[in-house]
Amino acid sequence: MTNADFEKLVDTSDEWIVSRTGIRERRIAADDMTSADMAMEAARRAMDMAGCTHEDIDLIISGTVTPDYRLPSNSCVMQEKMGFPNAVAFDVVAACAGFINGMSIADSYISSGAHRRALVIGTEKLSYFTNYKDRNTCVLFGDGAGAVVLEPCDSGSGVLSTFMKSNGSMRSWLWSKVGGSRNPYMADFAFDGSDKIQMAGSEIFKVAVKEMSNAAATVIKDAGISSDDVSLFVPHQANIRIVEAMAKRLHLGMDRVFLNIHKYGNTSSASVPLALDEANREGRIKPGDYVVMVAFGGGLIWGSALVKW
Ligand SMILES: CC(C)(COP(=O)(O)OP(=O)(O)OC[C@H]1O[C@@H](n2cnc3c(N)ncnc32)[C@H](O)[C@@H]1OP(=O)(O)O)[C@@H](O)C(=O)NCCC(=O)NCCS
């Protein structure tokens, strides 16, 4: 969907959307394509790239707030459809930080020796969760999925440090009020958008800049390197102005920050793996490079990971 498409739906303009967010287009999944379907496609490509089979995977973690079902998890749906005979599969509900939190969990499990090879996914069908009558939110979101395979290595590369933090006191700044056990759907539900994404955008903006900067700085410090050593920053793609403000706080030139928000909008937990994959395929990441991933989302929750490629 392009910005021109949104001009026909709500009172907005291409100029406003581009200047306030950096978004020009987003991808919308077909009606019959679910978040698990997209996750399976991403998983297949990640396993091809890693050269591993379904039998090799013993841990599946999907970050998603738009699963196919309330029960079971998307990861178990994938396990049923693709067949991972040796894996335990579960989801993490950490909104836009879901992929990074999944990576952090997988890193801990692999480091402890409990698991050998993890498939970590970020997948979202946010289009089903978006109120296309609300101009404050509808122009921001898109659908997508990305995945990585993690396994132990001895070469000094891999995940060097991760960081996760949340603050539930701001939970209503980005939420969906109706549809859970607190406010279940009733027969007289008004379809007023209260079961879709509702957001206090400008409040979130400020916290996102501060906490994404702090999270990036934390993993750099924990890994014992400096931000000058980092070749590429791969931030959550929510708003180009959030990313630019974060880069300014970290004294980074935008040439070391990967951006693809103009093509996809905010795809929540899929955002970081989509960006990481594009950066890799475009040759922006070379063996030995330090790469920092950082994300922030509804909860509020945020996290970061530093990887030596
Ligand atoms: C949502 C966001 C783009 C809004 O940008 P902003 O510069 O903060 O804009 P404001 O909220 O101050 O709104 C400014 C005006 O633009 C209007 N506006 C909002 N959406 C609009 C749209 N799509 N088109 C035109 N005008 C719009 C508002 O109604 C407001 O009008 P008013 O001043 O008459 O009340 C920005 O706050 C943002 O990206 N926040 C973080 C969102 C986010 O990251 N969420 C997910 C966390 S992962």
The ligand as a MOL file (V3000), in Angstrom:
LIG
                    3D

  0  0  0     0  0            999 V3000
M  V30 BEGIN CTAB
M  V30 COUNTS 48 50 0 0 0
M  V30 BEGIN ATOM
M  V30 1 C 2.7560 8.7720 15.2730 0
M  V30 2 C 3.7800 9.8170 14.8580 0
M  V30 3 C 4.2430 9.5510 13.4410 0
M  V30 4 C 3.1110 11.1810 14.8800 0
M  V30 5 O 4.0550 12.1670 14.5650 0
M  V30 6 P 4.1500 13.4900 15.4770 0
M  V30 7 O 5.1250 14.3740 14.8470 0
M  V30 8 O 4.4400 13.0250 16.8690 0
M  V30 9 O 2.7280 14.0970 15.3140 0
M  V30 10 P 1.6720 14.4550 16.4780 0
M  V30 11 O 1.2450 13.2110 17.1860 0
M  V30 12 O 2.2820 15.5530 17.2760 0
M  V30 13 O 0.4810 14.9630 15.6230 0
M  V30 14 C 0.6030 16.1390 14.8970 0
M  V30 15 C -0.6470 16.3570 14.0970 0
M  V30 16 O -0.6310 15.4730 12.9670 0
M  V30 17 C -1.8930 14.8540 12.8550 0
M  V30 18 N -1.7520 13.5610 12.2170 0
M  V30 19 C -1.5700 12.3490 12.8050 0
M  V30 20 N -1.5070 11.4070 11.8560 0
M  V30 21 C -1.6480 12.0180 10.6650 0
M  V30 22 C -1.6690 11.5820 9.3360 0
M  V30 23 N -1.5380 10.2840 9.0160 0
M  V30 24 N -1.8120 12.4940 8.3620 0
M  V30 25 C -1.9520 13.7950 8.6460 0
M  V30 26 N -1.9570 14.2770 9.8860 0
M  V30 27 C -1.8060 13.4090 10.8920 0
M  V30 28 C -2.3950 14.7550 14.2680 0
M  V30 29 O -3.7940 14.6150 14.2690 0
M  V30 30 C -1.9490 16.0660 14.8420 0
M  V30 31 O -2.8680 17.0400 14.4430 0
M  V30 32 P -3.2880 18.2300 15.4570 0
M  V30 33 O -2.0200 18.9540 15.7620 0
M  V30 34 O -4.2720 18.9990 14.6610 0
M  V30 35 O -3.8430 17.5280 16.6570 0
M  V30 36 C 4.9960 9.8140 15.8240 0
M  V30 37 O 4.6090 10.3450 17.0630 0
M  V30 38 C 5.5630 8.4620 16.0410 0
M  V30 39 O 6.1180 7.8460 15.1400 0
M  V30 40 N 5.5120 7.9970 17.2970 0
M  V30 41 C 6.0870 6.7060 17.6630 0
M  V30 42 C 5.2410 5.6290 17.1130 0
M  V30 43 C 5.8540 4.3230 17.3030 0
M  V30 44 O 7.0130 4.1790 17.1680 0
M  V30 45 N 5.0150 3.3720 17.6320 0
M  V30 46 C 5.3880 2.0280 17.7260 0
M  V30 47 C 6.4050 1.7930 18.7470 0
M  V30 48 S 7.3470 0.5770 18.0970 0
M  V30 END ATOM
M  V30 BEGIN BOND
M  V30 1 1 1 2
M  V30 2 1 2 3
M  V30 3 1 2 4
M  V30 4 1 2 36
M  V30 5 1 4 5
M  V30 6 1 5 6
M  V30 7 2 6 7
M  V30 8 1 6 8
M  V30 9 1 6 9
M  V30 10 1 9 10
M  V30 11 2 10 11
M  V30 12 1 10 12
M  V30 13 1 10 13
M  V30 14 1 13 14
M  V30 15 1 14 15
M  V30 16 1 15 16
M  V30 17 1 15 30
M  V30 18 1 16 17
M  V30 19 1 17 18
M  V30 20 1 17 28
M  V30 21 1 18 19
M  V30 22 1 18 27
M  V30 23 2 19 20
M  V30 24 1 20 21
M  V30 25 1 21 22
M  V30 26 2 21 27
M  V30 27 1 22 23
M  V30 28 2 22 24
M  V30 29 1 24 25
M  V30 30 2 25 26
M  V30 31 1 26 27
M  V30 32 1 28 29
M  V30 33 1 28 30
M  V30 34 1 30 31
M  V30 35 1 31 32
M  V30 36 2 32 33
M  V30 37 1 32 34
M  V30 38 1 32 35
M  V30 39 1 36 37
M  V30 40 1 36 38
M  V30 41 2 38 39
M  V30 42 1 38 40
M  V30 43 1 40 41
M  V30 44 1 41 42
M  V30 45 1 42 43
M  V30 46 2 43 44
M  V30 47 1 43 45
M  V30 48 1 45 46
M  V30 49 1 46 47
M  V30 50 1 47 48
M  V30 END BOND
M  V30 END CTAB
M  END
